[in-house]
Amino acid sequence: MVRFVVSLRGRKPVNGYRLTSRYSFLTLWFFRWRRFGWRHIVMISGDQYDKSPFVDVTSGQTHAWAGWTAIRKRVRGELRRATASRVVVAVDCYTGVLDEELLPELREALKPKLIIHTSSLMKPPSEISSMIAPYLGDDPVFGRITYLEMRDYFDADKLAAARERVRSAKDQVVFIYGPGAALVDPSLTMLIYADMARCEIQLRFRRGVVSNLGVENKGSRWPMQYKQGFFVDWRVCDRHKFHYFDAVDFFLDTNTPQLPKLVTGDGLRSALAQTAHQPFRVVPFFDPAPWGGQWMKKQFNLDPAAANFGWCFDCVPEENSLQLRFGDVVTEFPAINLVFRQPRELLGDEVYGRFGPEFPIRFDLLDTVGGGNLSFQVHPLTGYIQQHFGMHYTQDESYYILDAGPDATVYLGLKNGVKPAKMTADLYKAQQGVTPFPADRHVNRWPAKKHDHFLIPAGTCHCSGAGGVVLEISATPYIFTFKLWDWSRNGLDGKPRPVHLEHGLANLQWNRTRDWTRRNLINTLTPMSQGATWREERTGLHAMEFIETRRHWFTGRVPHHTGGGVNVLNLVQGDAVSVESPTGKFDPFIVHYAETFIVPATVGPYTIRPATPGGKQEYATIKAFVRR
């Protein structure tokens, strides 16, 4: 074994690989592995949590290019091979890309005589706003999932006229740009798709630099932009993107302004296929919260100047990104691309058959250490979310206590003998600002210690109290939280956060009182199996929830199997472990404390062991999967 310490202070982007303040210094451990030759594992000394994980693509260093200079050269080289007198290039875009950056650079690369921007072919913004209004409604948070298609945004006459302009163009380069560009002409010479992750779109909403799809609302309140993105824009763009996904010649990573990456279509599709056959992590997304704490800031070496960090979205493929390294170029694309492109390989046949191309398990961290209570809340029952919001399943969840201070608590379930009418009246008084809601009069507050597991089936009132770090294990419909009380505080924008008493009270299950809660929802541990150096126990979730969780305690190698379905795990105790294939199917994969990782269904058997063998420390993982 050889060890090197590499300083990255004063770092700059190198060959498209962003070395940011996420790293202070790296320790590189080199191993001689059977069958794989010399490889290296990147471990962060002192700050082991990897905030920028990537999949090392094993094929094709020449599949990707970084920076506009290299991208322009590559696109021009491709055009020189075109034999037709008329060259038609479409750059189709996900909503949220920065037109002011992309258009000049692509115009310089293509030098077209005819440019068609799809915004000029769409219906007027007022007409689009009316078209999407039924899906948005009047609620500031919730809407209904749309079934609109990209084609619905276009004016049929304008689209037909644009097609005729393209057909009439002779001996020239035609450049079609914008969302839906592939719709304009079916006989494209080249199709480029400018893609980006939803987490970055949210940041651009907050900075006021982009509008929603088809409308002009740049700089408006970002929660409303997010709502339109969640219920409308992203659904429309995803349907459109994956209709053309196999036909795309190049994908353009636009997540980092002024540092684009270009990947061949075959290269990205091959990389996604590889990813679906090995353990991997998505890129975590950290966010402040009105109740946010200080634990993650110190544990993960986050920005010390930030007021707090309440969230770490560590496995939400709908919003997280996935980094893929081609040679020296690290690219970043929406993790949802993998779900749509490789659903059976990733999810397994049974999970895919039940949920379709949707990742049903969500892991995130909630930090209230040095912060406050989460909002007192309840999640909708399955029938309610289907009827009111067009979602197929609901947000069942659980709180796994990753760490806790001496006074950490969790609010869960109602007091024995609770009076629904009295509690309802108190909630309405609190909403109207008459008196604060007396939570301890109506709701159980349980002490919470490290490794406790609180189960929260839909309809159960709950919230994490101050002083803890929660690993939230839940189903994916992640914004459907009905706040009942928010402790008389404002959101980060200085305005009161929306409370949804009508929705909440319609779903609150009044029979989930203290005795039932203690018996059914707190540390419902069942020993399952054991070996010489490990033991397995079932920790939940409740029978009403479709997710099963298993905890493994170990000092040596532990056997696992995906069982034909996707596994999601987090290292809840120990510094680092190695995830390995007993058949050499994938390279050993290192996971650090508190990191969440995904094991696709195709992996089958795998093992987990301490990264440093022979120690006395006891390790623990929590694993979630869909019950069969």
C-alpha positions, 0 to 999 in steps of 0.5 A, a space after each residue: 500500500 502506498 499513500 500520498 497526500 495532495 494539497 489542493 489549496 489555491 486550486 483551479 479547474 483542471 481539464 473540466 474537473 471542478 476542484 472546488 472548496 469542497 476539498 481542502 486536501 486529499 489522501 490517495 490510497 493505492 491498492 493492488 486489486 485482484 484482476 483490476 490492476 492498479 487503481 486508486 480510491 479517493 479518500 478525504 482525510 479529516 473530511 471524509 464525506 465525499 461531496 462530489 462523487 462520480 462514476 469512473 466510466 471505463 470506456 472512451 476517454 475521447 467521449 467528452 470535451 470540456 470548455 467552449 473552445 474544445 466544444 466548438 472544435 468538436 462540433 465543427 469537426 462533426 459538421 465537416 463530415 456532413 455530405 448534404 448541402 443543407 445542414 440542420 443542427 438542433 440544440 434542444 434544451 431543458 428548461 433553465 439553461 442560460 440562453 445568454 451563454 449558450 446562444 453566442 457560443 453555439 452561433 460561433 461554432 455553427 456559423 449558421 445563415 438561418 437561426 430559429 429560436 423555439 420561443 418564437 414558435 410557441 404560443 403567447 406566454 399568456 396562453 401558456 399560463 392559461 393552459 397550465 393553470 389547471 395544474 397549478 391551481 391557487 395553492 402556494 405549494 401544491 398543484 397536480 401533475 400535468 400530462 401536457 407534452 412539449 408539442 402543446 406549447 407550440 403554435 401549430 401555424 408557427 411550427 409549420 411555417 418554421 418547418 417550411 423555412 428549414 426545407 427551403 434553406 439551400 446550401 447553408 447551416 440551419 440552427 434551431 435552438 431552445 426547448 422542443 427544438 427537435 420538433 421543428 424538423 424531422 431530418 436533422 443532421 445533428 441533435 444536441 441536447 442541453 441538459 441540467 439537473 433540477 437542483 441547479 435549476 432551483 438555485 437559478 430560480 433563487 438567483 432570479 436568472 431564469 424563467 419557467 418553460 414558455 413564460 416570462 417570470 424571471 425574478 418572480 418568487 422562486 417557490 412559485 417557480 419551483 412549484 411550476 417546475 415540479 408539477 409542469 415544466 420538468 414533467 413536460 421536458 422529461 417526456 420530450 427528452 426521453 422521446 428523443 434520448 436515443 437519437 441525441 448525437 451529443 449531450 451538453 452539460 450546462 450545470 456550471 456556467 462558463 464550464 460546459 461539457 460535451 459528451 457523445 450520445 453513445 458515450 452517455 448512454 454507455 456510461 448510464 448502462 455501466 452505472 446501472 451495474 455497479 454501486 454508485 452515489 448521486 451528488 448531494 445537495 445541501 440547503 439551509 432551512 428555517 429550523 436548520 442546524 450546525 452538525 452537517 456544517 462541521 461534519 461535512 466541512 461545509 461553508 462556515 459562513 452559512 447560517 445553517 444547513 437543514 437539508 442534505 438531499 443525498 439520494 433524491 434522483 429526481 433532483 440530484 445530479 450524477 457525475 460521470 468521469 470520462 478520462 479527465 473530464 467530469 460531467 454532470 447530468 440529472 440522475 433521473 436520466 439513469 432512472 428513465 434510461 435503465 429502469 429495469 436494470 436499476 430498479 428490478 422487474 418487480 419494482 419497475 412493474 409496480 412504479 414504472 420508471 420512477 425511483 421510489 426510495 428517498 434518503 436525506 438528512 435533516 439537521 436540527 443540532 443547534 437549530 429548531 423543531 421541524 414543522 409539525 406535519 402529516 403526510 397524505 394517505 394514498 387515496 388522498 394524494 391520488 385524488 387531489 394531486 395525481 400522484 400514484 403513491 404517497 410519502 410514507 417515511 421514517 426517522 433514523 437518528 444518525 446522531 443526537 444531543 442529550 435533549 433530542 426529541 421526536 414528536 410522533 403520534 397523539 396523546 392517549 385520550 386526545 380530543 379531536 375537536 379541542 386539538 383542531 380548535 387549537 390548531 386554527 387559533 394558532 394559524 390565526 395568530 391567536 395563541 401558539 399551538 400547545 403541542 405538548 398538550 396533544 402530541 407525544 414527545 419522545 426522547 431520541 438517541 443515536 440509532 433509534 428508528 421512528 416509523 411514520 406511515 402516512 396520516 401520522 402527525 410528527 416532526 423532529 425536535 431540536 438537537 438531532 440529525 435525522 436520516 429520513 428514509 421515505 417514499 419519493 413523493 417528497 413535497 407533500 407535507 401538510 404543515 399543521 403548525 410551524 412554531 410561529 416562525 417565518 421562512 428563510 424569505 422572511 414570510 410565514 410558511 404556508 400551513 395546510 390545515 384543511 389537507 392535514 386534518 383530512 388525513 390525520 389518523 386520530 387513533 394513532 395515540 401513545 400506546 399504539 405509537 409506542 408499540 408499532 412505530 418506535 424501535 420495532 426491532 426483529 433479529 433476522 440472521 447473523 454470521 461470525 462477524 455480523 448480525 442483521 435486524 429488521 427495523 421497519 418500516 410499518 406494515 402499511 409502508 412498502 419500504 423494508 429496512 434492515 440494519 447490519 452491525 459488523 466487524 468483518 465482511 457482510 453478505 448482501 443480495 439485491 434480491 432482484 430490487 434496488 437497494 439504498 444504504 447509508 453507513 450510519 456507524 464507522 469511518 469507511 467501508 468497502 462494497 465489493 462483488 464476490 464475482 468481480 462484477 464491479 471495482 471495490 467501492 468505498 463509502 464513508 460515514 453518513 454517505 448514502 449509496 445505491 446498489 442497482 438490482 442487476 448487481 445481485 450478490 455483494 459484500 460490505 466490510 470495514 475499509 481497514 480490516 482487523 480493527 475492533 470498531 463496530 460498523 453499521 449500515 441501514 438498508 432500504 428496499 421495496 418489499 416483495 
